[in-house]
Amino acid sequence: MTKQALGPWQEAWLKTLESGDFKQCHSKLCLTLNDDENEEEYSFCCLGLACEVAIENGVPFKIESSGVFGCIKYDNEDCNLPPKVEKLFKFHGPLGAFDALIYNYVKRAQFQQDVDKLFVVSYELADFNDNGVSFKRIAKFVRKYPEAIFSETA
């Protein structure tokens, strides 16, 4: 099986994950808290950073803040990827579901071993993120198995 190439949207997202410039949150795409000096500080899920990459590249969103903890919604979504981001990056699903079936015959043992090393029992990037897997480790996994994460190059 030939390794799937990564497209410009996917590369931009992975470079953002690898940058070390963003704080990580769990359970929501993005959270904001005001500090004592009224400066907003944001933290993101790995999938929330895909929304930010889209925004930085001119994709329009309805963005709103809701709730006590400053949950940021992108097109009314606070946990799942908005459909346009899912399609733009060619994710398999709104939570970054893996297409683990492609590994039934090829690389299956290594794929499962790599998932097990991250101590996660689910096959979704959102669960990797919410179980404390760092952005850099998520990016490393995606670079190793792009076919499992993306339906095609984007």
Secondary structure, DSSP 8 states (H G I E B T S, - for coil): -------HHHHHHHHHHHTS-SEE-SSSSEEEEE-TTS-EEEEE-HHHHHHHHHHHTT----EEEETTTTEEEETTBSSS--HHHHHHHTBSSTT-B--GGGGTTSSHHHHHHHHHHTT--SSBHHHHHHTT--HHHHHHHHHH-HHHHBSS--
